[in-house]
């Protein structure tokens, strides 16, 4: 089974991270009518805080959080730095929609806007995903930075709401954009990844540096172009993972925690 990149020593410095928190959360309405989805509580704390805890524990130097729908609530709640057990994680905010009315730039557009705050290599995670056991491993990041891949994706078993999956996985650890009818298994992209800033420049991406015009662009097409060139790796992540995309999934997570505490 393909694995994460070979680890480097644990003392290796971490790259920064970007957390995606700008979406409207239409499927979560009415819960998101007055609260951005990343601040909805999962098992007693904001959903976004689970990622912040893991990033702080892993020694990540800073997290860039993009803002869109009701975005002002996020820095008001989290402040300029997240602190856990004495470890501080500085927070930088990339405001894509100062009006707070939901005009987000989608994933690639938002990353392109924030790229100057991220550096040549960075972690990526969606603020609406619950993966409490995921480790942002410094060794994996160092191995990725030392290679020539443009992205390394963590894939998960297909959930009930996405049975068709997203990408295949080769025996040598490459992510595959399988054609229709290909019998090989597909896995679901967890939205957790290591990315290289190079992916957001030509020939992979045509958004000008800094995305000054606010172009909206998805990440999928960029990844598929890089996959065609054999420059996207992937690993299977077997741990707890939930796309908290509907009120029912949120309720199930919180009910499961309550039942286990009984």
C-alpha positions in Angstrom: 0.0 0.0 0.0 1.4 3.4 -0.9 2.4 5.5 2.2 3.2 9.1 3.0 6.6 10.4 1.9 9.6 9.0 3.7 10.0 11.0 6.9 12.8 13.3 7.7 14.1 14.0 11.2 11.4 15.3 13.6 13.5 18.5 14.1 12.8 19.6 10.5 11.0 23.0 10.3 7.4 22.9 9.2 5.9 24.9 6.4 2.9 27.1 7.1 -0.7 26.0 6.5 -3.7 27.3 4.8 -7.2 26.6 6.2 -10.2 27.0 3.9 -13.0 28.8 5.7 -14.6 31.1 3.1 -17.5 29.0 1.8 -21.2 29.9 2.3 -22.1 26.4 3.6 -25.4 26.2 1.6 -26.0 22.6 2.6 -25.7 23.4 6.3 -28.5 26.0 6.3 -30.1 27.1 8.4 -27.2 26.6 10.8 -24.9 28.7 8.6 -27.3 31.6 8.2 -25.8 33.3 11.1 -22.6 31.4 11.8 -19.8 30.5 9.4 -19.5 26.7 9.0 -16.0 26.4 10.5 -17.2 27.9 13.8 -20.0 25.3 14.2 -19.3 23.2 17.2 -18.2 19.6 16.9 -17.8 17.7 20.1 -17.6 20.8 22.2 -15.5 23.1 20.2 -15.5 25.0 16.8 -14.8 22.7 13.9 -11.8 24.7 12.8 -10.2 24.4 16.2 -9.5 20.7 15.6 -7.2 21.6 12.8 -5.6 24.4 14.8 -4.8 22.0 17.6 -3.2 19.6 15.3 -1.2 22.3 13.5 0.0 23.8 16.8 1.0 20.4 18.2 3.0 19.7 15.0 5.0 22.9 15.2 3.5 24.6 12.1 4.7 28.2 12.2 1.5 29.9 11.1 -1.9 29.3 9.6 -3.5 31.4 6.9 -7.3 31.3 7.1 -9.3 32.6 4.2 -12.5 34.5 5.0 -15.8 34.9 3.1 -19.3 34.3 4.4 -19.7 36.0 7.8 -15.9 36.1 7.8 -15.5 38.7 10.5 -16.8 36.2 13.0 -13.7 34.0 12.6 -10.9 36.4 13.7 -13.3 37.8 16.3 -13.5 34.3 17.8 -10.0 33.1 17.2 -7.9 36.2 17.5 -4.3 36.7 16.1 -2.9 33.6 17.7 -4.1 30.2 18.7 -2.4 28.9 21.9 -2.4 25.3 23.1 -0.3 23.9 26.0 2.1 26.8 25.7 2.5 26.4 21.9 1.4 29.5 19.9 0.1 29.3 16.3 0.0 32.8 14.7 -3.1 33.3 12.6 -3.1 35.3 9.4 -6.4 36.1 7.7 -7.0 36.5 3.9 -10.2 38.3 3.5 -11.8 37.4 0.1 -15.1 39.3 0.7 -15.0 42.2 3.2 -18.8 42.4 2.9 -19.1 39.0 4.5 -21.8 38.0 2.0 -20.2 34.9 0.6 -18.3 35.9 -2.6 -15.5 33.5 -2.0 -12.9 32.8 -4.7 -13.1 29.0 -4.5 -10.1 26.9 -3.5 -7.5 27.7 -6.2 -8.6 31.4 -6.4 -8.4 31.7 -2.6 -5.0 30.1 -2.5 -3.7 32.3 -5.3 -4.9 35.3 -3.4 -3.0 34.2 -0.2 0.1 32.8 -1.8 2.5 35.5 -0.7 1.7 34.7 2.9 2.4 31.0 2.4 5.8 30.4 0.8 7.0 27.7 -1.6 5.5 24.7 0.2 2.4 24.6 2.5 -0.2 22.4 4.1 -3.8 22.7 3.0 -6.9 21.6 4.9 -10.6 22.5 4.6 -12.2 24.1 7.6 -15.3 22.0 7.3 -13.6 18.6 7.6 -13.3 16.7 10.9 -10.1 14.6 11.1 -9.1 14.7 14.8 -6.4 12.0 14.4 -4.6 13.4 11.4 -1.0 14.4 12.1 0.6 17.2 10.1 3.9 15.4 10.0 7.1 17.5 9.6 8.9 14.6 8.1 6.3 14.2 5.3 6.5 17.9 4.7 10.3 17.9 4.4 10.3 14.9 2.1 7.7 16.6 -0.1 9.8 19.8 -0.2 12.9 17.9 -1.2 11.1 16.3 -4.2 9.5 17.6 -7.3 5.9 16.8 -6.8 3.5 19.7 -7.1 1.0 18.2 -4.6 0.6 15.3 -2.2 -3.0 14.3 -1.4 -4.4 12.3 1.5 -7.2 10.1 0.2 -9.9 8.4 2.3 -12.4 5.6 1.8 -15.5 6.8 -0.1 -18.2 8.0 2.3 -21.8 7.1 1.7 -22.6 10.5 0.2 -19.7 10.3 -2.3 -19.5 6.6 -3.4 -17.8 7.3 -6.8 -14.7 8.8 -5.2 -12.3 11.3 -6.8 -8.9 9.8 -7.7 -7.2 6.6 -8.3 -3.9 5.6 -6.6 -1.0 3.8 -8.4 1.2 1.2 -6.8 4.0 3.6 -6.6 2.0 6.3 -4.8 0.8 8.6 -7.6 -2.6 10.1 -7.7 -4.5 9.2 -10.9 -7.2 11.0 -12.8 -8.9 7.8 -14.0 -11.0 7.9 -17.2 -14.7 7.0 -17.1 -15.1 3.2 -17.2 -11.7 2.5 -15.7 -12.3 -0.4 -13.2 -9.6 0.6 -10.8 -10.8 1.9 -7.4 -11.2 5.5 -6.7 -10.8 7.2 -3.4 -12.1 10.4 -2.0 -9.8 13.4 -1.7 -9.8 14.3 2.0 -9.1 18.0 1.3 -5.8 17.6 3.3 -2.7 18.1 1.2 0.8 19.4 0.8 1.1 21.8 -2.1 3.8 23.6 -3.9 3.3 27.3 -4.8 4.5 26.4 -8.3 1.1 24.7 -8.9 -0.5 28.2 -9.0 1.6 29.5 -11.8 1.8 28.7 -15.6 1.4 26.2 -17.1 -0.8 24.7 -14.3 -2.7 27.9 -13.4 -3.4 31.1 -15.3 -4.3 33.3 -12.4 -2.0 36.3 -12.1 0.1 36.5 -9.0 -1.9 37.5 -6.0 -5.2 37.1 -7.9 -5.7 40.9 -8.0 -8.9 40.6 -10.1 -10.5 38.1 -7.7 -10.8 35.3 -10.2 -12.8 32.3 -9.0 -11.2 29.0 -9.7 -11.4 25.4 -8.4 -8.4 23.3 -7.4 -9.5 20.1 -9.2 -8.5 21.2 -12.7 -5.0 22.2 -11.5 -4.5 18.9 -9.8 -5.6 17.0 -12.9 -3.2 18.8 -15.1 -0.4 18.0 -12.7 -1.5 14.3 -12.4 -1.3 14.1 -16.2 2.4 15.0 -15.8 2.9 12.5 -13.0 3.6 15.1 -10.4 0.9 14.5 -7.8 1.5 11.9 -5.1 -1.1 10.4 -2.7 -1.5 8.4 0.5 -4.4 6.6 2.0 -5.5 8.0 5.4 -7.4 5.3 7.4 -8.2 7.5 10.4 -11.4 9.2 11.5 -12.6 11.6 8.8 -15.9 13.3 8.1 -16.9 16.0 5.6 -19.2 17.9 7.9 -21.4 19.1 5.0 -24.9 18.8 6.3 -26.7 19.3 9.6 -27.3 15.5 9.8 -23.6 14.7 9.7 -22.9 17.3 12.3 -25.7 15.9 14.5 -24.3 12.4 14.0 -20.8 13.4 15.1 -22.1 15.1 18.2 -24.5 12.3 19.1 -21.7 9.7 18.7 -19.5 11.7 21.1 -22.3 12.0 23.6 -23.1 8.3 23.4 -19.4 7.3 23.9 -19.3 9.4 27.0 -22.2 7.6 28.7 
